[in-house]
Amino acid sequence: MPDGGVPARAVVSAARSRVGKPFAGDCSTFVLRVFRDARIAVPALPSRTKSTSEALFRSLTPVRRPRAGDIVVFHRTYDRERPGPGRNLFTHVGVVESVHGDRVTFIHRLGRTVLRSTMNTARPHDPRENDPLRRRRATDVGKQRYLAGELFAGFARLPRNS
């Protein structure tokens, strides 16, 4: 279980080993691969979810304060469904690399490459503190959000007995 000990270091090490490299799967496949490479068993994923990112989040224990080796999930990083309440949720996931106060560094697959990004949960709209997770598109309407802190949904960790 990622708790700052050996398993958390193994998860972070597995994620770091892929930074800057292409990854053929999507973001949730990347996270599952990182846990597998770290020899950490992930609980069975629930089947009644809209995405693997959501299934992964719901199979773990939500936490308010993350630690290295936890996961971070985001909403509305791309438009998978028409706009509306409860739509386009759990569209992206990554692995928490480090935490310094409200500043979180995480590793995730974006585009076709594994990247390291940062966000500040206390200043979600500050572009100096939050990396973009979504590209601006001509079809975007209103005040579309782009930054990691703006799209942040939650943190989760494996149960203690994993």
Phi, psi and omega per residue, in radians:
M1 nan 2.252 3.131
P2 -1.137 1.934 3.140
D3 -2.434 0.376 -3.091
G4 1.608 -0.112 3.135
G5 -1.622 -2.722 -3.082
V6 -1.002 -0.827 -3.141
P7 -1.042 -0.722 3.121
A8 -1.108 -0.738 3.101
R9 -1.084 -0.662 3.123
A10 -1.146 -0.709 3.112
V11 -1.114 -0.857 -3.126
V12 -1.107 -0.733 3.123
S13 -1.083 -0.746 3.121
A14 -1.105 -0.702 3.112
A15 -1.185 -0.787 -3.135
R16 -1.056 -0.587 -3.092
S17 -1.124 -0.263 -3.104
R18 -1.848 -0.082 -3.115
V19 -1.051 2.298 3.109
G20 1.487 -0.029 -3.109
K21 -1.867 2.647 3.062
P22 -1.201 2.640 3.082
F23 -2.414 2.173 -3.015
A24 -1.270 -0.533 -3.111
G25 -1.423 -3.120 3.092
D26 -1.513 -3.044 -3.056
C27 -1.102 -0.694 -3.128
S28 -1.258 -0.611 3.059
T29 -1.111 -0.677 3.081
F30 -1.041 -0.847 -3.121
V31 -1.094 -0.776 3.111
L32 -1.080 -0.673 3.105
R33 -1.133 -0.713 3.115
V34 -1.057 -0.819 3.119
F35 -1.110 -0.694 3.111
R36 -1.122 -0.782 3.116
D37 -1.070 -0.555 3.128
A38 -1.478 0.013 -3.119
R39 1.048 0.713 3.096
I40 -1.914 2.137 3.133
A41 -1.368 2.271 3.084
V42 -1.687 2.365 3.103
P43 -0.991 2.797 3.101
A44 -0.972 2.371 -3.132
L45 -1.446 2.329 3.105
P46 -1.125 2.560 -3.080
S47 -1.576 -0.363 -3.090
R48 -1.600 1.092 3.104
T49 -2.343 2.827 -3.113
K50 -1.474 -0.333 -3.110
S51 -2.636 2.839 3.067
T52 -1.185 -0.571 3.077
S53 -1.045 -0.777 3.107
E54 -1.148 -0.750 3.136
A55 -1.062 -0.738 3.111
L56 -1.077 -0.849 3.134
F57 -1.043 -0.780 -3.078
R58 -1.265 -0.331 3.116
S59 -1.458 -0.215 -3.121
L60 -1.851 3.133 -3.129
T61 -1.705 2.044 3.107
P62 -1.087 2.480 3.106
V63 -2.379 2.634 3.104
R64 -1.440 -0.750 -3.100
R65 -1.896 1.993 -3.091
P66 -1.364 2.829 2.992
R67 -2.277 2.818 3.074
A68 -0.946 2.382 -3.136
G69 1.665 -0.209 3.061
D70 -1.330 3.057 3.030
I71 -1.914 2.740 3.062
V72 -2.202 2.371 3.127
V73 -2.113 2.726 -3.080
F74 -2.341 2.656 3.047
H75 -1.878 2.666 2.947
R76 1.003 0.646 3.072
T77 -1.366 -0.346 2.972
Y78 -2.692 2.818 -3.090
D79 -1.581 1.751 3.111
R80 -1.613 -0.490 -3.092
E81 -2.273 2.874 3.058
R82 -1.067 2.668 3.123
P83 -1.056 2.642 3.094
G84 2.678 2.911 -3.133
P85 -1.057 2.387 3.091
G86 1.284 0.252 -3.107
R87 -1.897 2.726 3.118
N88 0.994 0.701 3.121
L89 -1.693 2.670 3.104
F90 0.959 0.899 -3.086
T91 -1.647 -0.086 -3.132
H92 -2.697 2.595 -3.117
V93 -2.539 2.607 3.088
G94 -2.598 3.124 -3.140
V95 -1.897 2.258 3.109
V96 -1.235 2.163 3.111
E97 -1.598 -0.793 -3.138
S98 -2.724 2.779 -3.140
V99 -2.355 2.246 3.078
H100 -2.311 1.652 -3.060
G101 1.143 -2.133 3.126
D102 -1.588 -0.030 -3.114
R103 -1.630 2.169 -3.099
V104 -2.100 2.262 3.017
T105 -1.822 2.322 -3.111
F106 -2.394 2.767 -3.131
I107 -2.041 2.327 -3.051
H108 -2.708 2.874 3.066
R109 -1.678 2.140 3.128
L110 -2.346 2.309 -2.986
G111 1.202 -2.147 3.094
R112 -2.058 0.208 -3.021
T113 -2.204 2.631 3.055
V114 -1.513 2.220 -3.061
L115 -2.202 2.793 2.969
R116 -1.850 2.274 3.133
S117 -2.344 2.890 3.129
T118 -2.271 2.728 3.002
M119 -2.603 2.725 3.075
N120 -2.141 1.913 -3.074
T121 -1.188 -0.334 3.109
A122 -1.460 -0.372 -3.139
R123 -2.310 1.154 -3.008
P124 -1.127 -0.400 -3.078
H125 -1.694 0.038 -3.095
D126 -1.514 1.959 -3.114
P127 -1.188 -0.280 3.073
R128 -1.392 -0.330 -3.089
E129 -1.895 -0.178 -3.050
N130 -2.353 2.233 3.074
D131 -1.389 2.641 3.094
P132 -1.271 2.505 3.060
L133 -2.016 -0.094 -3.061
R134 -2.454 2.447 3.090
R135 -1.541 2.563 3.056
R136 -1.266 2.414 -3.141
R137 -2.189 2.678 3.125
A138 -1.073 -0.471 -3.104
T139 -1.479 -0.103 3.135
D140 -1.134 2.472 3.131
V141 -2.126 2.737 3.063
G142 1.050 -2.593 -3.092
K143 -1.665 1.197 3.139
Q144 -1.057 2.349 3.128
R145 -1.583 2.550 -3.059
Y146 -2.290 -0.484 -2.989
L147 -1.454 2.645 -3.113
A148 -0.938 -0.802 -3.127
G149 -1.118 -0.563 3.128
E150 -1.284 -0.542 -3.066
L151 -1.694 -0.067 -3.095
F152 -1.024 2.363 3.136
A153 -2.028 -0.655 -3.125
G154 2.964 2.996 3.083
F155 -2.060 2.685 3.073
A156 -2.618 2.738 3.114
R157 -2.421 2.779 3.103
L158 -1.152 2.573 3.069
P159 -1.081 2.699 -3.083
R160 -0.969 -0.576 -3.057
N161 -1.508 0.130 3.125
S162 -1.397 nan nan
